[in-house]
Amino acid sequence: SVGIGSVRLVSDTETLTLTAAEKNGYKIWKCNVKMDGSKSYRLLVDSADTGRIIKIEKLDKLLIVDNIVRECRVADGRIDIPQSISAISDGAFDGFVGTIYCYKDSAAQKYAEKNGISFVNYRCSIDIPTELEMKAGDNFVIKPKADSVLAPDFSIDIGSSDSSVISVTGDRITAAAPGYARVTVKSNDGLIDSEIRIFVGGGSTKGDVNGDGRINSLDALIILQHSVGTSLLDGAEKTAADINGDGQINSVDALIALRISTMEISIWDYV
C-alpha cells in the first residue's frame, strides 16, 4: 500500500471511506461496517476503480461445524442453539455473559449448567381441545400462548382428515359442512403432537340420521324402521344410517346407535 493515499468501497447504496493504520510495519486500511447481511462493494484506490469486487460476509453469532458449536462470536445477548447441535466445544462460550436459549435436556442446556451460563428452555403453550363441536362457517384458531418461548425456526403443521368437512388455512380451521373430521396439530420440534376430533352439526351425519346433533334411541328407531321398510330413507340419511359402513342398513346399525347413545362405544370408532 506504499503511495496509496485513499481507499474507498462503493456500492449502489453507500460509500465507505477506509482509514489507514500502521501495524507491524504495514499500512492497514480499515473501516466500520454496519451489517444486516452480506455486502458487495467496488474497490476504489485514489479515486480509481480497480475493477475488483470486495465482498464482506456477515458472520453468524455461532461457528458451527458438523453440528458442534466451536465458537460463540458475541459476548452477551440472546443466543439460540438449534435442535441439531450435538455438542459444544470446551471454551466455546468463554467470556459470554448473555443467555443461551435451547431445548430442554439438550447438549446446550448441559453445557450451560456445567459452565454456569444463564439459559432458558424453549416452550410452547397451546390450548388444544381433544374434541370440538362446530357448525358450518365456524372458525377455530390454533396458536401459541403469549408466555411461550419459541425457537427461531418453530412452526406448526395443521392437517385435516377430511377437507370437505374441515378446511385448514394457516393456523385457522373452518367448519365447511356437516360431518366428522380429525385435525392433527404437530410442531416441527416434535414437542406437540395432538389430535382434535371435530363434529360439524347441521345435517344428517353418520349415526345422527335425523340431524338433531345427537345420536340416540330415536336414530336407532329410524334405522330399524328403514330396515323393515316401514319408513324409507334417502340421500344423506341413508349414508348416515349405515354406521358400520358395510353397505347395508339393518339392526346392526340400530344397535350401534343405541350403544353410542349409552356411551358404551363412540361414533369415533366408525369415522
C-alpha positions as CSV (number, residue, x, y, z in Angstrom):
1,S,0.0,0.0,0.0
2,V,3.0,2.3,-0.4
3,G,2.0,5.6,-2.0
4,I,-1.7,5.0,-1.7
5,G,-3.5,8.0,-0.4
6,S,-7.1,6.8,-0.1
7,V,-9.2,3.7,-0.3
8,R,-13.0,3.6,-0.7
9,L,-15.6,0.8,-1.0
10,V,-18.5,1.9,-3.1
11,S,-21.9,0.1,-3.6
12,D,-25.2,1.3,-5.1
13,T,-26.4,2.4,-1.6
14,E,-23.3,3.6,0.3
15,T,-19.7,4.6,0.2
16,L,-17.2,3.5,2.9
17,T,-14.0,5.6,3.3
18,L,-11.3,3.5,4.9
19,T,-8.6,4.8,7.3
20,A,-5.0,3.8,7.4
21,A,-3.2,2.5,10.4
22,E,0.3,1.1,10.9
23,K,0.7,-2.5,12.1
24,N,3.9,-4.4,12.2
25,G,5.4,-2.0,9.6
26,Y,2.5,-2.4,7.2
27,K,-0.2,0.1,6.3
28,I,-3.6,-1.5,7.1
29,W,-6.8,0.0,5.7
30,K,-10.0,-0.5,7.7
31,C,-13.4,0.9,8.5
32,N,-16.5,0.0,10.5
33,V,-19.3,-1.6,8.6
34,K,-22.9,-1.9,9.8
35,M,-24.0,-5.4,8.9
36,D,-27.5,-6.6,8.4
37,G,-26.4,-9.1,5.7
38,S,-23.5,-9.8,3.4
39,K,-22.5,-6.8,1.2
40,S,-20.6,-6.3,-2.0
41,Y,-18.6,-3.2,-3.0
42,R,-16.4,-1.9,-5.8
43,L,-12.9,-1.1,-4.7
44,L,-11.6,2.4,-5.5
45,V,-8.0,3.3,-4.8
46,D,-7.1,7.0,-5.0
47,S,-10.5,7.6,-6.8
48,A,-9.7,5.0,-9.5
49,D,-12.0,1.9,-9.8
50,T,-9.7,-1.1,-9.7
51,G,-12.4,-3.4,-11.2
52,R,-12.3,-5.6,-8.1
53,I,-15.3,-6.6,-6.0
54,I,-14.9,-6.8,-2.3
55,K,-17.5,-9.0,-0.5
56,I,-17.9,-8.5,3.2
57,E,-19.6,-11.5,4.8
58,K,-21.8,-11.1,7.9
59,L,-20.6,-13.6,10.5
60,D,-23.1,-15.7,12.3
61,K,-23.1,-15.4,16.1
62,L,-22.1,-19.1,16.3
63,L,-19.4,-21.0,14.4
64,I,-20.9,-24.5,13.9
65,V,-19.0,-27.4,12.3
66,D,-20.5,-30.8,12.0
67,N,-23.4,-29.9,14.3
68,I,-20.9,-28.9,17.0
69,V,-20.7,-25.3,18.3
70,R,-17.0,-24.4,18.0
71,E,-17.1,-20.7,18.9
72,C,-19.5,-18.0,20.1
73,R,-18.6,-14.7,18.5
74,V,-20.6,-12.4,20.7
75,A,-20.1,-11.5,24.4
76,D,-23.7,-11.1,25.5
77,G,-27.4,-11.0,24.5
78,R,-29.6,-13.9,23.4
79,I,-28.0,-16.9,21.7
80,D,-30.4,-19.5,20.1
81,I,-29.0,-23.0,19.9
82,P,-30.5,-25.2,17.1
83,Q,-32.0,-28.6,17.9
84,S,-29.5,-30.2,15.6
85,I,-26.5,-29.3,17.9
86,S,-25.0,-32.4,19.4
87,A,-22.2,-30.8,21.4
88,I,-20.4,-27.6,22.3
89,S,-16.7,-27.4,22.4
90,D,-14.9,-26.6,25.7
91,G,-14.3,-22.9,25.9
92,A,-16.6,-22.0,23.0
93,F,-18.5,-19.6,25.3
94,D,-15.6,-18.2,27.3
95,G,-16.4,-14.7,28.4
96,F,-20.0,-14.9,27.3
97,V,-22.4,-13.2,29.8
98,G,-25.7,-13.4,28.0
99,T,-28.4,-16.1,27.9
100,I,-28.5,-19.3,26.0
101,Y,-31.9,-20.3,24.6
102,C,-32.2,-24.0,24.0
103,Y,-34.3,-27.2,24.1
104,K,-34.8,-29.0,27.4
105,D,-32.2,-31.6,28.3
106,S,-30.2,-30.7,25.1
107,A,-26.4,-30.6,24.8
108,A,-26.7,-26.8,25.0
109,Q,-28.5,-26.9,28.4
110,K,-26.0,-29.4,29.8
111,Y,-23.1,-27.1,28.6
112,A,-24.8,-24.1,30.2
113,E,-25.4,-25.8,33.5
114,K,-21.8,-27.1,33.6
115,N,-20.3,-23.7,32.9
116,G,-22.6,-21.6,34.9
117,I,-24.2,-19.8,31.9
118,S,-27.8,-18.5,32.1
119,F,-30.2,-20.5,30.0
120,V,-33.9,-20.6,29.0
121,N,-35.7,-23.6,27.6
122,Y,-37.9,-23.2,24.6
123,R,-41.5,-24.0,25.5
124,C,-44.8,-23.7,23.6
125,S,-48.2,-23.4,25.3
126,I,-51.2,-24.1,23.1
127,D,-54.8,-24.8,24.2
128,I,-55.6,-27.8,22.0
129,P,-59.0,-29.5,22.8
130,T,-59.5,-33.2,22.3
131,E,-63.0,-32.7,20.8
132,L,-64.9,-29.8,19.3
133,E,-68.5,-29.3,18.1
134,M,-68.9,-26.8,15.3
135,K,-71.4,-25.6,12.8
136,A,-70.7,-24.8,9.1
137,G,-68.9,-21.4,8.9
138,D,-67.5,-21.6,12.4
139,N,-63.7,-20.9,12.9
140,F,-61.2,-22.0,15.5
141,V,-57.6,-20.6,15.7
142,I,-54.7,-22.6,17.0
143,K,-51.7,-20.5,18.1
144,P,-49.2,-20.4,20.9
145,K,-50.0,-18.5,24.1
146,A,-48.2,-15.3,24.9
147,D,-46.0,-16.9,27.5
148,S,-44.4,-19.3,25.0
149,V,-40.7,-19.2,24.3
150,L,-40.3,-20.2,20.7
151,A,-37.2,-21.3,18.8
152,P,-36.5,-19.1,15.7
153,D,-37.4,-21.9,13.3
154,F,-40.5,-23.1,15.3
155,S,-43.5,-24.0,13.1
156,I,-46.8,-25.8,13.5
157,D,-48.4,-28.1,10.8
158,I,-52.2,-28.5,11.0
159,G,-53.9,-31.1,8.8
160,S,-57.5,-32.3,8.3
161,S,-58.6,-35.9,7.6
162,D,-61.5,-34.6,5.5
163,S,-61.1,-31.1,3.9
164,S,-64.8,-31.2,2.8
165,V,-65.8,-31.1,6.4
166,I,-62.9,-29.1,8.0
167,S,-60.6,-26.9,6.0
168,V,-57.3,-25.5,7.2
169,T,-55.7,-22.2,6.3
170,G,-52.6,-21.3,8.3
171,D,-53.5,-21.5,12.0
172,R,-57.2,-21.3,11.3
173,I,-59.6,-24.3,10.9
174,T,-63.0,-23.7,9.4
175,A,-66.1,-25.9,9.5
176,A,-67.2,-26.4,5.9
177,A,-70.0,-28.9,6.0
178,P,-71.7,-31.4,8.4
179,G,-69.7,-34.4,9.2
180,Y,-66.7,-35.7,11.2
181,A,-63.0,-34.9,10.8
182,R,-59.8,-35.4,12.7
183,V,-57.4,-32.4,12.8
184,T,-53.8,-33.1,13.6
185,V,-51.5,-30.5,15.2
186,K,-47.8,-31.1,15.1
187,S,-44.8,-28.9,15.7
188,N,-41.5,-29.3,13.8
189,D,-39.6,-29.9,17.0
190,G,-41.7,-32.9,17.9
191,L,-42.9,-31.4,21.2
192,I,-46.5,-31.0,20.1
193,D,-48.4,-34.0,18.5
194,S,-52.1,-33.8,19.2
195,E,-55.4,-34.7,17.5
196,I,-58.7,-32.8,17.7
197,R,-61.9,-34.8,16.9
198,I,-64.4,-32.4,15.4
199,F,-68.1,-32.9,14.8
200,V,-69.8,-30.4,12.5
201,G,-73.6,-30.4,13.0
202,G,-76.4,-29.0,11.0
203,G,-77.5,-32.0,8.9
204,S,-77.6,-35.8,8.7
205,T,-74.2,-37.3,9.7
206,K,-73.1,-40.8,10.5
207,G,-75.3,-42.1,13.3
208,D,-77.3,-38.8,13.6
209,V,-79.8,-39.7,11.0
210,N,-82.4,-37.0,11.8
211,G,-79.7,-34.3,12.1
212,D,-80.6,-33.0,15.5
213,G,-77.0,-33.1,16.6
214,R,-77.3,-36.1,18.9
215,I,-77.1,-39.9,18.4
216,N,-79.8,-41.5,20.5
217,S,-82.6,-44.0,20.6
218,L,-84.6,-42.0,18.0
219,D,-81.9,-42.5,15.4
220,A,-81.9,-46.2,16.3
221,L,-85.7,-46.4,15.7
222,I,-85.4,-44.6,12.4
223,I,-82.8,-47.1,11.3
224,L,-84.9,-50.0,12.3
225,Q,-88.0,-48.6,10.5
226,H,-85.9,-48.3,7.3
227,S,-84.5,-51.8,7.7
228,V,-88.1,-53.3,7.8
229,G,-89.4,-51.0,5.1
230,T,-91.9,-49.1,7.2
231,S,-90.2,-45.7,6.6
232,L,-87.6,-45.4,3.9
233,L,-84.6,-43.0,4.0
234,D,-82.8,-41.4,1.1
235,G,-79.7,-39.4,0.3
236,A,-77.7,-38.2,3.2
237,E,-80.0,-40.0,5.6
238,K,-79.1,-43.4,4.1
239,T,-75.4,-42.6,4.4
240,A,-75.8,-41.6,8.0
241,A,-77.8,-44.7,8.8
242,D,-75.1,-47.1,7.6
243,I,-73.0,-46.6,10.6
244,N,-70.6,-49.5,10.2
245,G,-70.1,-48.8,6.5
246,D,-70.9,-52.3,5.3
247,G,-73.3,-51.1,2.6
248,Q,-76.4,-52.3,4.5
249,I,-78.8,-50.6,6.8
250,N,-80.1,-53.0,9.4
251,S,-80.5,-53.9,13.0
252,V,-76.7,-54.0,13.5
253,D,-76.6,-50.2,12.7
254,A,-79.5,-49.6,15.0
255,L,-77.8,-51.5,17.9
256,I,-74.6,-49.4,17.3
257,A,-76.6,-46.2,17.6
258,L,-78.1,-47.4,20.9
259,R,-74.7,-48.3,22.3
260,I,-73.4,-44.9,21.3
261,S,-76.3,-43.2,23.0
262,T,-75.5,-45.0,26.3
263,M,-71.8,-44.1,25.8
264,E,-70.8,-47.8,25.7
265,I,-68.9,-47.0,22.5
266,S,-68.1,-43.9,20.5
267,I,-69.1,-42.8,17.0
268,W,-65.4,-42.1,16.5
269,D,-64.9,-45.9,16.3
270,Y,-66.7,-45.7,13.0
271,V,-65.4,-42.4,11.4
